Amino acid sequence: MPRSIVGVSALAAAALFAACASSHPSTDVAASGVPATLPLKYSGPATTPAITAGDLMTRLYAFADDSMMGREAGTEGHMRGTAYIERELRRMGLEPAGDNGTFFQNVPFISRRFSPTATLSVDGATLTALQDYVTGSFRGAYPRPLDGVQAVYGGVAGDTVNTISAAQAAGKLVVLTTNGAQQFRLAPGSPLAGAAAVAIVAGPTLSAPIMAQGRAASMTLRPTPGAPAVATTLFVTRSAAERLLGAALDGMAVGTTGKTVTATPQFVEADAPTRNVVAVLRGSDPALRGEFVAIGAHSDHIGLRAAGPVDHDSLHVYGTRRWFATENPTGRRLTPEEQRMVQASVSAIRVNVDSLRALRPARRDSINNGADDDGSGTVTVLEVAQAFAGASVKPKRSLIFVWHTGEEKGLLGSRWFTDHPTVPRDSIVAQINIDMVGRGAAADLAAGGPRYLQLVGSRRLSTELGDLTETVNRGEPMPFIFDYAFDANGHPENIYCRSDHYNYARYGIPVVFLTTGLHGDYHQVTDEPQYIDYPHMARIATFVRDLAQRVADLDHRPVVDKPKPDPMGSCRQ
C-alpha cells in the first residue's frame, strides 16, 4: 500500500528542500571531485578520457542548460543539443556514421497542430473547439473518421475491472470519466484500442494545462502511405460528455450507449526535421570489426511547459512528497479503492512556501531541462565514447554510438534508425540502452541507494547476454544491486516497451536496458543537473564501458536463444 502523506510542515519542507534540492547525495564527495552543494549553473573544465563524476557534471550542466529549451524533437532546442553532441564527437576523433559522411541521420518529423475550425456535433448541435473539447496529441498516423459514430460510456479511466469490452468499444466514441487524473495513454493492447475515439471527461471546464496541450503542436513522423488510422483522444467538459451520451453521468452504467456524432477533425501540418546522432569507433580485430556493439541513449526531452511557468522549489518539494505517496513497490495494478486512497493522500499534501522563500527567492521556471531524462544517459554515452576513443587498445568489434531523437514521441528516432540503419542491421550483435541513470538514491525511491540499478530486457532474447552482464558486474569495484522487478512479464509500467532498446530487440538484437528509475521530478521542470548523483552515474558509465568491452571482445556473437518478436507487431512485456 502506498504511504499516506498527511502534509508537509514549514520545518519539514525546509529540511526536505535543503536535503534534496542543494546537497549532493554521494557520501564520497572528496574522491568524486564533485562539490557537496551543487550550483544552479556550472561551467566545468574540459573532459578527459578518464570516466569521472566531474566530467559528467561538466557535460550535463551544458547539455541540460536552459539554452537548449527542453530539447523537444523537431525544435531548435533539440537541434542545439545534437550540435553539442556532434562537437564533442569531433573533438574525440570518432568516425561519422550518419547520412552522407556526417554525424547526423535526419528523421522526417512534422509538426501537427489541432485546428480550432474543426467541428464536432451531436444530433445537429455543435460542440465548440477549445471550449467544449480539445484533441490530445497523437503520433505517426491519421485519426479514424468520426462521422456517424455512436458514443458509449466506458467507465472510469484506468479501471481495468469495470470497463467495456473490445467488441463494445470497436468503432465507437468511448467516453471515460476520471478519478482526478488528467493524463491518459491509450496502450496498444488496451480493449479501447479499436475505438474511433476516446473522450476523457476533464471536469466542468477545460483546465489551463489541457487547453495549452490542445493548442500545442505534436511532433511526429509523417504517416507512411497506407498506415492504419488510430483513435483520437479528446478532452471534453462534463456537459459536453452528457450531450454525447444523452444523459447525466451520475449513476450511468458502464456500456450505456449514447448519441450519434458527426465530426471533421482537422490538423495543420508543417515540416519539423529532427535528427539522430551516430558515430563509430572501429574495432581492432580485422575479422570482427565488421560487427558492432551498439550503445545508445535518447537526446530529446519534452520542451517547454505548455501551461507556463511554475515555482520551481515548491514544485520540487511537492513532487518528492507526491512520489512517495503514490509509489507502488508491489508493482501490481491498484484497485479503484486503492487508487482513491492514493488520490486522497496526494490531495492532503501541503507545502508551506514561506519556509522555502526563507532559503532563497522564488524561482519561476517553464523549461523542462531533462537532466535525468535523458540528459544523464546522453552524457554517459559521451563519457563512454571518450573513454574508448582515448584507450590505447581498442575493442575487437566496432562500437556504434547512437543518440536517438523522438523517444518522448513514441521511440520514433530509434525506430527510424533500426528501420534505416547506417550499418548493416544484422551486423549489430547487441545494444546497451541508457535512459535516466542520474538518480536512484533513497530520496528518489524506496528501494534506492548507492548501489541501486534497474535492469530490463537483459535475458529476454539472450540468456548469455544476461549472464555476462551479471559476471561483469561482479567484477566491478563496487558491484550494483540489480533490481529486475520492472522486467517482470505483465508489469504495469511496461518499461521493456517504453525505451529505445525495444526497437533493436524487435529485430532480434539482444539488449540490456539500464536505468535508476522514475522519481518525483520525472517530466517536470524540476529535473535539473543540481539533483543528479554524479559519482553514482560515473560508476554506471564505468560498468557500461566494461560490459561493452566484454561483449565486443567475445569470440562469438551473444547467442539468441529466446523467441524473436514480430518487428512490425505491438510490444507486450
Rosetta blueprint (number, residue, H / E / L):
1 M L
2 P L
3 R L
4 S L
5 I L
6 V L
7 G L
8 V L
9 S L
10 A H
11 L H
12 A H
13 A H
14 A H
15 A H
16 L H
17 F H
18 A H
19 A H
20 C H
21 A H
22 S H
23 S E
24 H L
25 P L
26 S L
27 T L
28 D L
29 V H
30 A H
31 A H
32 S H
33 G L
34 V L
35 P L
36 A L
37 T E
38 L L
39 P L
40 L L
41 K L
42 Y L
43 S L
44 G L
45 P L
46 A L
47 T L
48 T L
49 P L
50 A L
51 I L
52 T L
53 A H
54 G H
55 D H
56 L H
57 M H
58 T H
59 R H
60 L H
61 Y H
62 A H
63 F H
64 A L
65 D L
66 D H
67 S H
68 M H
69 M L
70 G L
71 R L
72 E E
73 A L
74 G L
75 T L
76 E H
77 G H
78 H H
79 M H
80 R H
81 G H
82 T H
83 A H
84 Y H
85 I H
86 E H
87 R H
88 E H
89 L H
90 R H
91 R H
92 M H
93 G L
94 L L
95 E E
96 P E
97 A L
98 G L
99 D H
100 N H
101 G H
102 T L
103 F L
104 F E
105 Q E
106 N E
107 V E
108 P L
109 F E
110 I E
111 S E
112 R E
113 R E
114 F E
115 S L
116 P L
117 T L
118 A L
119 T E
120 L E
121 S E
122 V E
123 D L
124 G L
125 A E
126 T E
127 L E
128 T L
129 A E
130 L L
131 Q L
132 D L
133 Y E
134 V E
135 T E
136 G L
137 S L
138 F L
139 R L
140 G L
141 A L
142 Y L
143 P E
144 R L
145 P L
146 L L
147 D L
148 G L
149 V E
150 Q E
151 A E
152 V E
153 Y E
154 G E
155 G E
156 V E
157 A L
158 G L
159 D L
160 T L
161 V L
162 N L
163 T L
164 I L
165 S L
166 A H
167 A H
168 Q H
169 A H
170 A L
171 G L
172 K L
173 L E
174 V E
175 V E
176 L E
177 T E
178 T L
179 N L
180 G L
181 A L
182 Q L
183 Q L
184 F L
185 R L
186 L L
187 A L
188 P L
189 G L
190 S L
191 P L
192 L L
193 A L
194 G L
195 A L
196 A L
197 A E
198 V E
199 A E
200 I E
201 V E
202 A E
203 G E
204 P L
205 T L
206 L L
207 S L
208 A H
209 P H
210 I H
211 M H
212 A H
213 Q H
214 G H
215 R H
216 A L
217 A L
218 S E
219 M E
220 T E
221 L E
222 R L
223 P L
224 T L
225 P L
226 G L
227 A L
228 P L
229 A L
230 V E
231 A L
232 T E
233 T E
234 L E
235 F E
236 V E
237 T E
238 R H
239 S H
240 A H
241 A H
242 E H
243 R H
244 L H
245 L H
246 G L
247 A L
248 A L
249 L L
250 D L
251 G L
252 M L
253 A L
254 V L
255 G L
256 T L
257 T E
258 G E
259 K E
260 T E
261 V E
262 T E
263 A E
264 T E
265 P L
266 Q L
267 F E
268 V E
269 E E
270 A E
271 D E
272 A L
273 P L
274 T E
275 R E
276 N E
277 V E
278 V E
279 A E
280 V E
281 L E
282 R L
283 G L
284 S L
285 D L
286 P L
287 A L
288 L L
289 R L
290 G L
291 E L
292 F E
293 V E
294 A E
295 I E
296 G E
297 A E
298 H E
299 S L
300 D L
301 H E
302 I L
303 G L
304 L E
305 R L
306 A L
307 A L
308 G L
309 P L
310 V E
311 D E
312 H H
313 D H
314 S H
315 L H
316 H H
317 V H
318 Y H
319 G H
320 T H
321 R H
322 R H
323 W H
324 F H
325 A H
326 T H
327 E L
328 N L
329 P L
330 T L
331 G L
332 R L
333 R L
334 L L
335 T L
336 P H
337 E H
338 E H
339 Q H
340 R H
341 M H
342 V H
343 Q H
344 A H
345 S H
346 V H
347 S H
348 A L
349 I L
350 R L
351 V L
352 N L
353 V H
354 D H
355 S H
356 L H
357 R H
358 A L
359 L L
360 R L
361 P L
362 A L
363 R L
364 R E
365 D E
366 S L
367 I E
368 N L
369 N L
370 G L
371 A H
372 D H
373 D H
374 D H
375 G H
376 S H
377 G H
378 T H
379 V H
380 T H
381 V H
382 L H
383 E H
384 V H
385 A H
386 Q H
387 A H
388 F H
389 A H
390 G L
391 A L
392 S L
393 V L
394 K L
395 P L
396 K L
397 R L
398 S E
399 L E
400 I E
401 F E
402 V E
403 W E
404 H E
405 T L
406 G L
407 E H
408 E H
409 K H
410 G L
411 L L
412 L H
413 G H
414 S H
415 R H
416 W H
417 F H
418 T H
419 D H
420 H L
421 P L
422 T L
423 V L
424 P L
425 R H
426 D H
427 S H
428 I E
429 V E
430 A E
431 Q E
432 I E
433 N E
434 I E
435 D L
436 M L
437 V L
438 G L
439 R L
440 G L
441 A L
442 A L
443 A L
444 D L
445 L L
446 A L
447 A L
448 G L
449 G L
450 P L
451 R L
452 Y E
453 L E
454 Q E
455 L E
456 V E
457 G L
458 S L
459 R L
460 R L
461 L L
462 S L
463 T H
464 E H
465 L H
466 G H
467 D H
468 L H
469 T H
470 E H
471 T H
472 V H
473 N H
474 R H
475 G L
476 E L
477 P L
478 M L
479 P L
480 F L
481 I E
482 F E
483 D E
484 Y L
485 A H
486 F H
487 D H
488 A L
489 N L
490 G L
491 H L
492 P L
493 E L
494 N L
495 I H
496 Y H
497 C H
498 R L
499 S L
500 D L
501 H H
502 Y H
503 N H
504 Y H
505 A H
506 R L
507 Y L
508 G L
509 I L
510 P L
511 V E
512 V E
513 F E
514 L E
515 T E
516 T L
517 G L
518 L L
519 H L
520 G L
521 D L
522 Y L
523 H L
524 Q L
525 V L
526 T L
527 D L
528 E L
529 P H
530 Q H
531 Y H
532 I L
533 D L
534 Y H
535 P H
536 H H
537 M H
538 A H
539 R H
540 I H
541 A H
542 T H
543 F H
544 V H
545 R H
546 D H
547 L H
548 A H
549 Q H
550 R H
551 V H
552 A H
553 D L
554 L L
555 D L
556 H L
557 R L
558 P L
559 V L
560 V L
561 D L
562 K L
563 P L
564 K L
565 P L
566 D L
567 P L
568 M L
569 G L
570 S L
571 C L
572 R L
573 Q L
